[in-house]
Amino acid sequence: MKPHKEPISRRVFLQGTLAYGGIAALFAPRIVRAAEEPVPRRSRISYYYNGEIHVNEIGQPEGKPLTSGHWDFKPSWSKTGDMLVFFRRLKNDPDVGKWITAVHIINVDGTGLHPLSDGTYTDFNPTWTRDGKNTPLWNRKNAATGGYCIMASKVGGKPGEEVALTDRRYSSWVHSALTDGRLFVASAPPNLGRGYYLMTPNPDGEPKFERIECELARRGFLDRVSVSPSEQKICFEYQAGFRTKGMAGRTLYIADFDVQQRTITNPKPIANEAGKPFWIAYPRWIDGEAAVIYHSGETGKNQLYVYRLDDGSTNRVSTNPQANYQYPHGEAAPC
């Protein structure tokens, strides 16, 4: 990725600020071009870096991590832009489904860390609602059935205060959310069957499920789905067939998403169209929906890549080829 270059006038101004010594330099005279364009702020992302959670500008070397001394995974940025929710691995196992984890929230500045679950369950892939309530959501494994139920808590919540949004008798997994409060889920509710749904939570009873139609889903399954900020597009991993063991060889797609008709159409592969057997995962929207960021690579050395929708280009944006980058997530853009 080419380094960001600021306009000459801005660089001269910043250099002058340093030379004159801090804030006093702001009052030093400077020539301003009448038609000078503002310098756009670089995109920020949260991500996993060798087991730590980082917040950083895309394409910049790592600074101080938000967390350290643990194995922390899959940060998701709140729509309000000030918090991350992630899960911490407390017990490892060769079978990921047997991990023991705890969901945590932390402020983007590294303060305010607090757990939402007590570390006795397998809690995976947290995200947030987009309805203005800032509700953290995640998926909890049912050890008896092997399925999952969708859990919800609150900012400042304590372990034990979380509630189940779906029944444990059938499996459900929350991927993303809409501003109207509905959730994009994979589920197998009774009398409806397995599929993808927009689910309206109902704390006092059964949730409402509305099926999403997708031609690709008839031939395989969608995973790590993320609805774009405008809710007119989605990005996701796709695996042909219905064999659930292993995740290598997936193709990343973007597609049109019609919330009213509940349809996914015009799918376009953006990475690994040939389905080659390596790990490529977790596509997420950045820069509004001008680009998609994801991780890919060999075990222990995944790197971050950005696909640009306007020109179809793909560039590596992580800076340390020897490190392990995973789970990138755009600023203030819940999954």
N, C-alpha and C positions, 0 to 999 in steps of 0.2 A: 504494500500500500504506500502511495507517495506521501511524503510528509506534508502536513498542513502548512500552507504559506499565507501569512497575513499581508494585507496591502502595505506598501512601503510607508505610507503616512502613519499607519497605526504602529508599525514597528519602530519608527523614529520616535513617536510619542512615548511608547513604553520604555525605550532605551533612555529617553530624556528623563522620564520619571525616576528611573534608578539612579541616573547620574546626579540629579538634583537632591536625591535623598527622600524618598517616600512621598507622603501626601503633599508636602510643600511643592513638589514638582508639578502637581496638578494645576497650579496657578501660573506656571511658566508659560510664556507665549508660544503658540504653535500655529502653523498655517493649516487651515482646514479647507479641503476642497469642497466647493459648493455642492458637487454631485457625489460626494463620497458615500459609498454604500456601507451599511453596518456589517461588521464581521460576524458571520453566523457562529453561534456557539457549537463546538463539537459535540456529537452525540455521546452520552454516557451510558454505560451498561453496568449491570452487576453480573458476577460470574464466579465460578469455582476455579481456584488456581492452586494446584497441589494440596487440596483439602481445606483451603481457606476461602473465605468470602471476600471478594474485592469489589469496589466501585471505582470506575476509571473511565477516562475518555477513550474512545475507540482508537486503537493504534498507538497508544502511549505505553511506556514501560510501567510495570507495577510499582505502586507506592506502598503505603502501610496497609495491611489487611484489616478488615473489620473484625474478623475472628481469627483465632490461632489456637493451637494446642488441641484441636479436635478434628474430626472429619465431618465437614459441613457441606451440604449438597443443595443444589437446585434453588437458588435465591429467586424470588419473584417480587417485582417492584410494585408497591401500592399505587393506585391511581392518583392519590394525593401527592405522590412523589417524595414522601419523607420517610418511608419505612420499607423494610424487606421482610418477607417471611421465608423460612428455609427449614430443612430438617437436618438434624444432627444424628449421625450414626453412633450408637452406643455399644452395639454388639455386632461384630462382623460375622459373615458366613459365606462360603463359596456360592451358596444359593441366595441371591439377592432377596428373594421373597421371604427369607428367614432372618433378615436383619431386624434388629431392635433399634428403634429410632425415637426421637422426640422433636416435635415442631417448635420452632422459636420465632420470635419477632425481634428485630433490631432496627434502630434508627439508622438512616443512611450515613449519619456522621459517626456511627460506631457506639452511640450511647443507647441506654434503655433496653438492653438485652433481657428478655424474659421468656420462659417456656410456656407453651400452651398445652402440651401433653406431657405425661409423667414418665415416659421412657419405658413403658411396659408393653407397648404395641409396635406393630410395623406400620408406621405412618409415612406416607409418601407424597411427593410432588404437590406441595401447597401452592395456592394461588389466592386471589382476592376477588370479591365481587366488584362490579363496576357501577353499582347503583347509587353510589354516594354514601353508603353505609360502612365502607371499608371493612367488610367482614372477611376474615381469613378462612379459607377452606382447604381441606386436604382429604386424602384417601386412606382409610384404615382397613388393614387386612383382617378378615374374619378367619381366625386360625382353624375353626371347625370345618369351614366349607372351602377355604382357599380363595373366596371371592372378596370383594371390597365394599365398604359403605362410605358414603360421603359425610364428612364431619365439618362442623362450623364452630367457631368460637368468636372472640371479640378482642380488640386491641386492649391490652392490659388484663386480659383474662388469665385465669389460673388453671393448672391441670385439674381435670375433673369437672370443669365448667363447660366443656365442649358438648355439643349435642349432635345426634345423628340426623341427617336430612333424608336418608333413605333407609329402607328396611334391610336388615341383615339377611333375610331369607333369599334375596336375589342380589347379584353383584352390580355395582354402579361405580363409575369413575368420572370425576369432574376434570375436564380439560381446560375450559375457558368460561367466560361469562359475558353477559350483555348488559347494557345500561338499564334495560327495563327490569332487571332482576332475575331473568332466566339464566340458566346455566347450560353450557354445552357439555353433554355427558355421553358416555358410552354406558349402556345399561341393558338389563334383561328383565324388565318388569313383567309381572304375571299378566297373561292374556295379550301381551303386546310383542313379546319375543325380543331377541337380541338385536341391537341396532344403535344408531346415534339419534339423540333426542335433544330438544330444548326442554329443560325441566324447570318448572316453577315450584320452588320450595313451598312447603306448607307445614309450618311448625306444629300445627294442631291436628294434622291428619296426613293423608297420603299426598305426595307431590303429584303434580300434573305433568304428563309426558306427551310431547308432540314430536312425532317422528320426522327426521331429516332425510330427504332423498338424495342419494349420491350413487352414480353409476359405478364408480370405482369400488365402492363398498360392497358391491355385489360379487366382486372377484378377489377381494382381499380385505385387509383392515387398515384403518387410519389410526395413527397414534401421535401423541405429543401435539395435539391440535391447538392452534392459536388463532383466535378471531382478531382481525385487524382493528385499529382504533375506530375507523368509520363503520365497522361491522358490515362492510361490503365485500371483504375478501377473507380468506383463511389460508394458513400455511400448515403443513403437516408432513409427517413421515407416512410412507405407504409401503406395505408389505404384501406382495401378491400371494394369494392362497391364504389358508387359515391355520397354518402351523404356527403355534405360539412360541415354540422354543427357539431362542436365539434372535438377535436383532441385526446381524450383519447382512448387508446386501439391500438395505432399504433405499428407496428413492424419495427425495424431498420434492414436494409439490407446493405450488400456490394455485388458488382457484377462486372463482367468484362465489360469493355467499349471499343468498337472498333470504333475509330474516323473515319477511312476510310469507313467502312461499315455502320457506324452509327447504331450500335446495342448494346443493353444491354442484356447480357446473364449470365448464371450460377449464379443466385441470391442466396445468402446465408443469412439466418436470423442470426443476431448477438445479438439481445436483444428483449425480449418480443415476442418470437415466438408465444405464445398462444394468443396474442392480449388482454391481461388483461386490464381492464379499468382504466389506470392511465396515467399521462402525461410522455412521454419519447420522447425526441426531439433533434434536431439540431446536428446530427452526423457530425463530421469534422475530416479530416486527420491530424495526427501528426507523428513525426519521419519519415518524408518522407511519406511512406504509409505503415509503419509497424504496425500502430495502429489507432484506431478511438476513439475520445473522444466525449461524449455527456452528456446531463443533464437529470435527471429523479427524480421523487419523488412526495411528496404531495404539495399542494398549499402553497407557501411561504417558503418551505424548500427543494427545489430541490438541489440535490447534483451532483457532476461531477464523471463520470465513464470512465474508459479506457478499451477498448477491444483490445487485442493483437492478430494479425492474426496468428503468428507463433504457439501459443499453445492454442488459443481459450479461454484464461483466461480473466476475467473481475474483475477489482478492483476499489473501490471508492478511488478517489484521492483528493477530497476536504477535508479540515481540520476542518471546523466548522459545525457540524451537525445541529446547530440551525439557520444557515444563509441560504440565498436563492441564489444559484449559477445558472446561466443560460448562454447560448450562448457562449460556449467555442470555441476558434479558434486558430489554430496552427500558430506559428511564420512564417512570410514571405510566407504564403500559402493562397492566396485568395480563397474564396469559390469555 
